[in-house]
């Protein structure tokens, strides 16, 4: 009987530890500032010489975030990433409020 109870407890422990949400949490994404929402969609993003970053919003901090992202991408790709272009493949929007 004692062995049966330990087996049940062990099974419940494994079951409880496997009940995690799909995908990374906001804290695990490593994005700063942490976005209010993240949408997972199909498709791909090519990191090539045509990559650019569009900014939506007027807060000057948005340009700082765009520049930071471009500077983080640059060492891995070797490309100069323009920030603030009208039709960027990466879109950053800052909504205050």
One Martini backbone bead per residue (centre of mass of N, CA, C, O) as a GRO file, in nm:
protein
   97
    1UNK     BB    1   0.057   0.063  -0.021
    2UNK     BB    2   0.298   0.258   0.004
    3UNK     BB    3   0.392   0.226  -0.290
    4UNK     BB    4   0.132   0.333  -0.421
    5UNK     BB    5   0.140   0.621  -0.304
    6UNK     BB    6   0.415   0.700  -0.428
    7UNK     BB    7   0.330   0.659  -0.722
    8UNK     BB    8   0.103   0.866  -0.727
    9UNK     BB    9   0.272   1.113  -0.640
   10UNK     BB   10   0.472   1.097  -0.876
   11UNK     BB   11   0.262   1.124  -1.102
   12UNK     BB   12   0.152   1.403  -1.009
   13UNK     BB   13   0.416   1.555  -1.034
   14UNK     BB   14   0.456   1.512  -1.342
   15UNK     BB   15   0.185   1.631  -1.427
   16UNK     BB   16   0.222   1.917  -1.303
   17UNK     BB   17   0.499   1.985  -1.458
   18UNK     BB   18   0.352   1.958  -1.758
   19UNK     BB   19   0.165   2.224  -1.692
   20UNK     BB   20   0.243   2.430  -1.938
   21UNK     BB   21   0.261   2.683  -2.132
   22UNK     BB   22   0.276   2.785  -2.442
   23UNK     BB   23   0.548   2.924  -2.476
   24UNK     BB   24   0.677   3.211  -2.391
   25UNK     BB   25   0.719   3.433  -2.173
   26UNK     BB   26   0.767   3.759  -2.134
   27UNK     BB   27   1.032   3.722  -1.963
   28UNK     BB   28   1.173   3.506  -2.169
   29UNK     BB   29   1.220   3.690  -2.430
   30UNK     BB   30   1.413   3.952  -2.361
   31UNK     BB   31   1.234   4.201  -2.378
   32UNK     BB   32   1.305   4.559  -2.388
   33UNK     BB   33   1.038   4.618  -2.329
   34UNK     BB   34   0.765   4.466  -2.226
   35UNK     BB   35   0.518   4.356  -2.395
   36UNK     BB   36   0.178   4.344  -2.394
   37UNK     BB   37   0.201   4.185  -2.675
   38UNK     BB   38   0.209   3.865  -2.857
   39UNK     BB   39   0.227   3.754  -3.196
   40UNK     BB   40   0.165   3.451  -3.363
   41UNK     BB   41   0.279   3.393  -3.692
   42UNK     BB   42   0.306   3.334  -4.004
   43UNK     BB   43   0.626   3.304  -4.143
   44UNK     BB   44   0.897   3.533  -4.230
   45UNK     BB   45   1.233   3.671  -4.163
   46UNK     BB   46   1.466   3.843  -4.340
   47UNK     BB   47   1.820   3.870  -4.286
   48UNK     BB   48   1.895   4.137  -4.481
   49UNK     BB   49   1.980   4.422  -4.666
   50UNK     BB   50   1.647   4.503  -4.655
   51UNK     BB   51   1.631   4.559  -4.370
   52UNK     BB   52   1.381   4.727  -4.158
   53UNK     BB   53   1.253   4.999  -3.941
   54UNK     BB   54   0.944   5.076  -3.817
   55UNK     BB   55   0.779   5.371  -3.687
   56UNK     BB   56   0.510   5.408  -3.439
   57UNK     BB   57   0.527   5.726  -3.337
   58UNK     BB   58   0.650   6.022  -3.131
   59UNK     BB   59   0.831   5.911  -2.934
   60UNK     BB   60   1.173   5.930  -2.880
   61UNK     BB   61   1.209   5.636  -2.757
   62UNK     BB   62   1.154   5.476  -3.016
   63UNK     BB   63   1.425   5.532  -3.155
   64UNK     BB   64   1.597   5.399  -2.938
   65UNK     BB   65   1.481   5.114  -2.976
   66UNK     BB   66   1.546   5.085  -3.277
   67UNK     BB   67   1.853   5.125  -3.249
   68UNK     BB   68   1.902   4.889  -3.058
   69UNK     BB   69   1.804   4.667  -3.247
   70UNK     BB   70   1.999   4.726  -3.480
   71UNK     BB   71   2.259   4.684  -3.302
   72UNK     BB   72   2.191   4.376  -3.242
   73UNK     BB   73   2.182   4.276  -3.547
   74UNK     BB   74   2.449   4.366  -3.688
   75UNK     BB   75   2.666   4.149  -3.588
   76UNK     BB   76   2.511   3.899  -3.724
   77UNK     BB   77   2.493   4.039  -4.034
   78UNK     BB   78   2.642   4.329  -4.127
   79UNK     BB   79   2.402   4.525  -4.131
   80UNK     BB   80   2.248   4.819  -4.208
   81UNK     BB   81   1.975   4.936  -4.017
   82UNK     BB   82   1.708   5.104  -4.086
   83UNK     BB   83   1.542   5.375  -3.912
   84UNK     BB   84   1.222   5.507  -3.994
   85UNK     BB   85   1.071   5.368  -4.209
   86UNK     BB   86   0.770   5.321  -4.376
   87UNK     BB   87   0.838   4.989  -4.479
   88UNK     BB   88   0.906   4.791  -4.253
   89UNK     BB   89   0.954   4.467  -4.147
   90UNK     BB   90   0.983   4.610  -3.880
   91UNK     BB   91   0.743   4.689  -3.619
   92UNK     BB   92   0.721   4.979  -3.410
   93UNK     BB   93   0.489   5.038  -3.134
   94UNK     BB   94   0.389   5.319  -2.934
   95UNK     BB   95   0.172   5.294  -2.647
   96UNK     BB   96   0.028   5.526  -2.450
   97UNK     BB   97  -0.157   5.465  -2.121
   0.00000   0.00000   0.00000
